Amino acid sequence: MAEEALDVVDWVSFEKGRSELGPGFIRILSYFKEDGVKSIAQIEQAMRDENTIALVMPSHTLKGEARQLGAEPLAKVAELIETTARFCIESRRFPDELVPEVVQLRKLFDQTVELFEKATNPLVQRTPTGGFGRKVTNQGFGRI
């Protein structure tokens, strides 16, 4: 597995969740994708509108769902947005310092979804982690 994939997803947590949820896991992943797209759009819109209150709920939702699936870097960025927004609500100011994190959030989400797709879709070509110079094809087809 590529080093980037190891930095974006905690595969031990991912596999633990997969085994605990069983057949419902794929459904949970689809919810994560749908909810994540909505949450990120809401966060981006809140930043454009300079609406601090509107940052809290979608970042909280994204944080929880990401953490449940082992996407800890995504969860940490969402948590930073959430906690900073909550603090800024109390101090009555807009958290414009969060712009880089909001930009990073979409990229990280897209990377995470792509890695989840590679790990769960038997039709996606998987790259071998090793080998002895032999070209390896998708020999694990159908195995998850």
N, C-alpha and C positions, 0 to 999 in steps of 0.2 A: 504494500500500500504506500502511496506517495506520502512524503513527509508532510505536505500541505494538508492531506486528509487527516493525518494524526493530530494536527494543530486545530482543526476546525471541529472535529467530532471525537468525543470520547467513546470509542467503539465498545469498550467494556460495558459502559452504561447503556449504550444503544442495544447491544445484544441482550443485556439483562431485561430491558424493557420489552424487547421483542419476544423473549421466552415467557415473560410474565403475562403479556397481553395475548399471546397465542394468535389465533386467526383474526382477532380484532385489531392487530397491530397495523395492518395495511390501511384500515379505515382511519385509525388514529393519525397515521402519516398524512393521509389525504386531508384530514381536518387541519393538521399543522400547516400544510401548504396553503390551503384556502384562507385560514385565519391569519397566517403570516403575511400574505399579500395584502389583506385588508388592513392589518395592524400597521404595516409599514406605510401604506398609503395615508392612513390617518395621522401617523406621526409626521410624515413629510408635509401634509396639509396644515397640521397644527404649527409647524415651524414657519411655513409661508404666511399663515394668518397671525403669527405671534400670539398663539393661544396656549398659554402654559398649562392650563387645566386639561386641555384636550390631549396633552402628551402623556398623561399619567396612565389612563386605562389601557390603551393599546400597547404601551411598552410593558405594563404589568402582565398583560395576557401573553405577549410574545416571550417574555422572560420565563414564565411558568411552563409554557409548552416546549420551549427550547430545552430547558433544564430536564424535563421529563424524558426527552429523547437523546440526551447526551450531547447536545449542542451548546456546551458551556461557554465558548467564546461569544456566541450570539446572545446567550442569556446574560452575560456580564455587560455587554454593551447596552442591551435593553434595560438592565437593572440600573446602570449609570444614568440613563436618560430618565427613568422613572424617579429615582431618588433625587436627582438634581431638580427635576420639575417640581417634586413635592416641596423641596426646600425653597425653591423660587416662588411657589405659591404663598408660602408663609412670609417670605420677605418682600412679596409684592413686586417682583421684577421678572423679566423674560430671560430665559437661559440661552442667550444667543451663542454662548460658548459651546453649545451642544451641536452646532452645525457639522463639524467633522465626524462626530459619532453618528449622526443621522445619515450622513452620506455613506459611512462605513457599514451601517446597518443593512442596507439593501444589498451591497456586494457580499457581505458575510452570509446573509440569508440565501442568496442565489447559490453560493458555493455549497452551503449546507444542504440545500434541496438537491443539488446535483449529486452530491456524495450519497445522500440517502437513496436517490434513484438508482445509482450504480450498485448500491448494496442490496437493493430489494427487487429490482426488475431483472428477471432472467433473460430478457431480450437485449439488455445492455451488455456490450462487450466489456469484460473485466480484464484489467491488466494483471499479469502474473506478478507475484512478489519476488520471485526468484526463478531459478532454472539454471540449466547448464548449457546455455547457448542454443537450446532448441526453441523453435518458434512454437509457442503454446497458443492454441485457439481457445474458444469458449467451451472448454471441456466440462465445465461445471454447469452447463445449461440445465435449468430446472431445479438446481440445488440452491437453496438459500441458506 
